[in-house]
């Protein structure tokens, strides 16, 4: 359903993505792992054009775009069918929890307030935040903020959900509650891409693992293939350092 | 030494200048904030050419003493206006422009440079992560601005914008130089008739302080009410 081909992107003289290919099938849960600075987050952001590749193509079902001739309509069409969960949560600080979840439904999808409210309640229930719905972001913990971000992403009913290091800026004791929600989301069958440093978690929830290194996809396979029989010394080294750390 | 008998009469006379002073201050505040916002947006969005012009404008109007700007406007604005209008064939005697209008224009021009800095700072304080989130959900730039950015930027700018209001109030006393009668000029005139200068200026100080207190209170309350929400 989603296919990225030969994605190249650089910031100034630093080449971040060096010809990345990635294809995702409907229902896939793909975890993207790899050392810091290898372009995992950037790759994810290329999908919804928050990062702008210099070249490459994307095919998202019927939507096709060449990044060298990016057009607004295609970008918007992709954005309307994806949703992103951010490392820094990025909830709207001027809105309550429930307003955060409702707002895209009312503003972008033009749903009635009643309908948006009903959907928002349902999603907040799902992430366990019903009782905090009238709170403002300044009154919430990191874990609650991230769960708000997840509810907001789910509420737009995306075909693909993009998790960008969703637990990396959380206090250790709050990681669990967020991982639990993500596990629940990914097991519901929604196509998911997850950039993460939680190796054990990635292994448990994914049906595919993509290992990125130095701006390219260096290994791609099932969790068993990647974790138990690493195909390259770089991958083996990365895994042992990550797992030792955890 | 200090004549308390004249205080009440002085107060009555000087209070008479308060409405016009407040009206001018409010007009300058509104105009300079609008122009300042425009400038801030040009800088924030990095609009080529216009951005350089805004920077040049700010250097000029922040650097030149306000009283000089007021005199330049007083002597330069009417002939300039008349000349421009004559170019498009309108015969208008711009020398009849009331002095208070010139004062409002001159101070607006100066304060706009400061307002633009305040608003630019508030815009820069907005974290771009929220913009990313909005775009990822399909918000257009104007929806992002309306729903997310504007409500937060306003709250961030309120304290400094209030300070500007007080700067404007004080700058208006320079209107004395071109015969605009506001609070300070009225105290001067009142004192000139009865020779009780100290008394008149004490009254003026009290009035300025009361206004400052009220403006600060209004701003604090507005900010508190809005900040709870962000």
HADDOCK unambig.tbl for C-alpha pairs under 7 A between the chains (distance, minus, plus):
assign (segid A and resid 48 and name CA) (segid B and resid 136 and name CA) 6.23 0.50 0.50
assign (segid A and resid 50 and name CA) (segid B and resid 132 and name CA) 6.63 0.50 0.50
assign (segid A and resid 76 and name CA) (segid B and resid 138 and name CA) 6.11 0.50 0.50
assign (segid A and resid 79 and name CA) (segid B and resid 136 and name CA) 5.60 0.50 0.50
assign (segid A and resid 79 and name CA) (segid B and resid 137 and name CA) 5.97 0.50 0.50
assign (segid A and resid 79 and name CA) (segid B and resid 138 and name CA) 5.45 0.50 0.50
assign (segid A and resid 80 and name CA) (segid B and resid 137 and name CA) 6.33 0.50 0.50
assign (segid A and resid 80 and name CA) (segid B and resid 138 and name CA) 5.65 0.50 0.50
assign (segid A and resid 83 and name CA) (segid B and resid 136 and name CA) 6.37 0.50 0.50
assign (segid A and resid 83 and name CA) (segid B and resid 137 and name CA) 6.13 0.50 0.50
assign (segid A and resid 84 and name CA) (segid B and resid 136 and name CA) 6.55 0.50 0.50
assign (segid A and resid 90 and name CA) (segid B and resid 129 and name CA) 5.29 0.50 0.50
assign (segid A and resid 90 and name CA) (segid B and resid 130 and name CA) 4.79 0.50 0.50
assign (segid A and resid 90 and name CA) (segid B and resid 133 and name CA) 6.11 0.50 0.50
assign (segid A and resid 91 and name CA) (segid B and resid 130 and name CA) 6.37 0.50 0.50
assign (segid A and resid 92 and name CA) (segid B and resid 130 and name CA) 6.08 0.50 0.50
assign (segid A and resid 92 and name CA) (segid B and resid 148 and name CA) 6.43 0.50 0.50
assign (segid A and resid 93 and name CA) (segid B and resid 230 and name CA) 4.96 0.50 0.50
assign (segid A and resid 94 and name CA) (segid B and resid 148 and name CA) 6.68 0.50 0.50
assign (segid A and resid 94 and name CA) (segid B and resid 151 and name CA) 6.74 0.50 0.50
assign (segid A and resid 94 and name CA) (segid B and resid 152 and name CA) 6.34 0.50 0.50
assign (segid A and resid 94 and name CA) (segid B and resid 229 and name CA) 5.44 0.50 0.50
assign (segid A and resid 94 and name CA) (segid B and resid 230 and name CA) 4.06 0.50 0.50
assign (segid A and resid 95 and name CA) (segid B and resid 229 and name CA) 6.66 0.50 0.50
assign (segid A and resid 95 and name CA) (segid B and resid 230 and name CA) 6.80 0.50 0.50
assign (segid A and resid 104 and name CA) (segid B and resid 137 and name CA) 6.68 0.50 0.50
assign (segid A and resid 108 and name CA) (segid B and resid 138 and name CA) 6.37 0.50 0.50
assign (segid A and resid 108 and name CA) (segid B and resid 139 and name CA) 6.10 0.50 0.50
assign (segid A and resid 136 and name CA) (segid B and resid 229 and name CA) 6.45 0.50 0.50
assign (segid A and resid 136 and name CA) (segid B and resid 230 and name CA) 6.75 0.50 0.50
assign (segid A and resid 138 and name CA) (segid B and resid 230 and name CA) 6.99 0.50 0.50
